[in-house]
Amino acid sequence: MWRLLALVVFAAVPAMAGDPYAFFDWDVSYVTAAPLGVKQQVIGINGKFPGPVVNITTNWNVVVNVLNDLDEPLLITWNGIQHRKNCWQDGVLGTNCPIPSGWNWTYEFQVKDQIGSFFYFPSTGLQRAAGGFGGIVVNNRGVIAVPFGRPDGDITILIGDWYNRNHTDLRKMLDEGKELGMPDGVLINGKGPYRYNDSLVPAGIEHETIDVHPGRTYRIRVHNVGTSTSLNFRIQGHNLLLVETEGSYTTQQNYSSLDVHVGQSYSFLLTTDQNASSDYYVVASARIVNESLWQRVTGVALLRYSNSGGPASGPLPDPPQDQYDKTLSMNQARSVRWNLSAGAARPNPQGSFRYSSINVTQAYLLRSAAPVEIGGKLRAALNGLSFVPPETPLRLADAYGVEGAYTLDFPERPPAPDAAPRVARSVINGTYRGFMELIFQNNDTRMQSYHVDGYAVFVVGMDYGEWTEASRSTYNKGDSVARSTVQVYPGAWTAALVSLDNVGFWNVRSQNLDSWYLGQEVYVRVVNPEDGANKTEMAVPRNALYCGQLHKYQKEQTPHHKAAAAAAVRPLAVRRQIVALVMLVVGALVFAS
């Protein structure tokens, strides 16, 4: 009997003792800052802008208690974190009621079977244009091999275009049918450009300095957290060895610069092998625009060796010289390939998942175009439908049987050219364990990027012109990289394949904040009809917020309840770990006897 008890104990322990908890308490509030020399209201976390890096490890449980000290509702989304079986934590309006001003809410999720570089940001009302973002590092477990040597340091770099106007002013512009126009600059880790040019950069702007030591190797994680501008990232005098993007290890290639589109994340190995006669420029400059008119939209930081001979000076390193060659950036994107032999979160190689051998069960061609007026308002659409954010989150409406919250009639193909666009709350009905093809057709003149929550998608193809059935013959069926945000060039298409093995409602959106705000998004509903016991999807969280048609279930938060809610999760998690540890010790004693 003791032997049997010991076996039961050991069977139970890994699921509990093997998955640690990481706790974070965030006060999200406005902070006064002047990153481009103009005082404005930005969104900080615990008084800091940008927010802290969330440094965790595969399979850890993450508990983030968020106090909303803004004057408007708030949600935090976790760009690239898949929330297996748990779309309740995704932090978008299709799955969550926003946290009211003055309230707190606690996210609790597991980074199940993931590694890599991601970021978080506020997802509603153009708030990301004001900050509230930060990096996420998901480290490999110690038992899993990494396809490169241990770096001497790990550095997060957040790049993004920036406006001197507050996000509320930008929102008003869009509501009035105006375009946001050219940004005022580019920030690197929340700071403005180093004064490399007296006529382009005014005096008194604080810049970022990245300190390194000579003869070492650093992992640099670069995230484009901006509003709508693709950026070319480069470090003067240094190569960037690409090793990972959004949770996938890549084939290792050197780049002198790389285009990072809105919402994308890459990590590089940087070897500090230069003579350090001076500091080196770190540059993020606007791409896929008329760069001669966008010179001011350039972020500049400094890479400073510990033995540096002095400050950087002179011109910036050149951007790609492709004003008359629109294929250069696309060919660079095609060159990012999956490392088939490397493991990721698990020991088996990434390439053991042979996506090319799976039959496609659903295919959607999603066409976007420039915003148009619908019902007297400027709107953006996919397949002629401009999504209207729900009063009642779609997943919550499903759980409580609320009728009319959405329709399941999203078209598989774009409408006829003469069909008038309209507003709708139409959802893609995904088949659980099906294999979906998503083709993004960008008929706008601007660069776009699209994100798929809950999954990594295989980017199998991209090209200029209109996608046709014959385009499938050009797909990469061997080593397409798996990622969550894909770029779509103006007048071009990008195709992606995704295995629908994660139950829930999952947001597919334009990462360009103006297009997203104006309705360029859709949700994919993935339901397991055979699951009646929450095996493939977690139940509604006990702390769920209720709004819209379900607001009657919401209890008012008082200061006492806020503190109690924040304090309740941590002891429960700690108790789980203590119980697991006790079971582990008991099991060991039993076997020893």
Buried (B, 14 or more C-beta within 10 A) or exposed (E): EEEEEBEEBBEBBEEBBEBEBBBBBBBBBBBEBBBBBBEBBBBBBBEEBBBBBBBBBBBBBBBBBBBBBBEBBBBBBBBBBBBBBBBBBBBBBBBBBBBBEEBBBBBBBBBBEBBBBBBBBBBBBBBBBBBBBBBBBBBBBEEBEBBBEEBBBBBBBBBBBBBBBBBBBBBEBBEEEEEBEBBBBBBBBBBBBBBBBEEEBEEEBEBBBBEBEBEBBBBBBBBBBBBBBBBBBBBBBBBBBBBBBBBBBBBBBEBEBBBBBBBBBBBBBBBBEBEBEBBBBBBBBBBBBEBEEBEBBBBBBBBBBEEBEEEBEEEBBEBBEBEEEBEBBBEBBBBBBBBBEBBBBEEEBBBEBEBEEEEEEBBBBBBBBEBBEBEEBBBBBBBBBBBEBBBBBBBBBBBBEBEEBBEEEBBEEBBEEEEEBBBBBBBBBBEBEBBBBBBBBBBBEBBBBBBBBBBBBBBBBBBEEEBEEEBBEEBBBEBBBBBBBBBBBBBBBBBBBBBBBBBBBBBBBBBBBBBBBBBBBBBBBBBBEEEEEEEBBBEEBEBBBBBBBBEEEEEEBEEEEBEEBBEBBBEEBEEBBEBBEEBBEBBBEBEEE
